[in-house]
Amino acid sequence: MTRSHQTIAVACLLATTLGLASTSAQAFDRRIRLTNNSNRTIDAFYSSNVDSGYWGGDHLGQYVVPPGYSIVIDLDDDSGYCRFDLRTVMDDGTEVVRSNVDVCTVATYEID
């Protein structure tokens, strides 16, 4: 194999490896189970990937999560990100904000 063929082979291998890494990052499950362990109702739930800076819409829409209940929420925003900032708004107006949550590895997100 000539030096130029080796260079092309290495470049193809790197491109394939980088492509697989990108594909596997996007293949992660970004669904979480939001569990309300508090004594207040969750009125709203927002997320933002760590580089967005924008909360977006309320994931609960017209629904709420009463104490003792949970709901599954898909946080996939097509960005490929796994790390999100999460904002929970309770019925009394208090907010719980947690930064840099890895939603690709966290299956259950609990509010106490």
TORMARTOR-434498 format. One record per residue (C-alpha): y, z, x negated. Coordinates in steps of 0.25 Angstrom, whole numbers, padded with zeros to 4 digits, always signed. Layout:
! TORMARTOR-434498
YZX/...
END
This chain:
! TORMARTOR-434498
+0000+0000+0000/+0013-0004-0006/+0025+0006-0007/+0032-0001+0005/+0020+0000+0014/+0019+0014+0010/+0033+0016+0014/+0031+0009+0028/+0019+0017+0030/+0026+0030+0028/+0038+0026+0036/+0028+0022+0048/+0021+0036+0046/+0034+0043+0047/+0039+0035+0059/+0026+0038+0066/+0026+0053+0063/+0041+0054+0067/+0037+0047+0080/+0026+0056+0083/+0034+0068+0080/+0045+0063+0090/+0034+0060+0100/+0027+0073+0099/+0041+0081+0100/+0044+0073+0113/+0030+0076+0118/+0032+0091+0119/+0031+0098+0132/+0045+0103+0135/+0041+0110+0148/+0043+0125+0149/+0040+0135+0160/+0052+0143+0163/+0048+0157+0167/+0057+0167+0174/+0053+0181+0170/+0067+0186+0174/+0071+0193+0186/+0081+0182+0189/+0080+0168+0194/+0082+0156+0185/+0092+0147+0191/+0093+0137+0180/+0087+0132+0167/+0093+0123+0157/+0088+0117+0144/+0094+0109+0132/+0088+0104+0120/+0093+0111+0108/+0102+0099+0104/+0107+0095+0118/+0117+0106+0121/+0116+0102+0136/+0109+0111+0146/+0106+0099+0156/+0102+0102+0170/+0095+0114+0176/+0080+0112+0175/+0078+0120+0187/+0086+0112+0196/+0086+0118+0210/+0075+0128+0206/+0075+0142+0201/+0065+0151+0194/+0064+0164+0200/+0059+0177+0193/+0044+0176+0189/+0043+0160+0191/+0043+0149+0181/+0045+0134+0181/+0041+0123+0171/+0053+0115+0166/+0052+0102+0157/+0063+0103+0147/+0060+0089+0141/+0074+0082+0139/+0068+0070+0132/+0075+0075+0119/+0062+0078+0112/+0068+0092+0110/+0059+0105+0111/+0070+0115+0108/+0079+0118+0120/+0089+0128+0124/+0086+0134+0138/+0096+0140+0148/+0091+0148+0160/+0101+0152+0171/+0097+0164+0180/+0101+0167+0194/+0111+0177+0190/+0118+0167+0180/+0112+0173+0167/+0107+0163+0157/+0096+0163+0147/+0098+0153+0136/+0088+0151+0125/+0090+0141+0114/+0080+0133+0106/+0068+0135+0114/+0056+0126+0110/+0052+0121+0124/+0040+0112+0117/+0033+0125+0113/+0038+0135+0124/+0030+0133+0137/+0036+0145+0145/+0051+0149+0144/+0053+0163+0150/+0066+0169+0156/+0065+0184+0156/
END
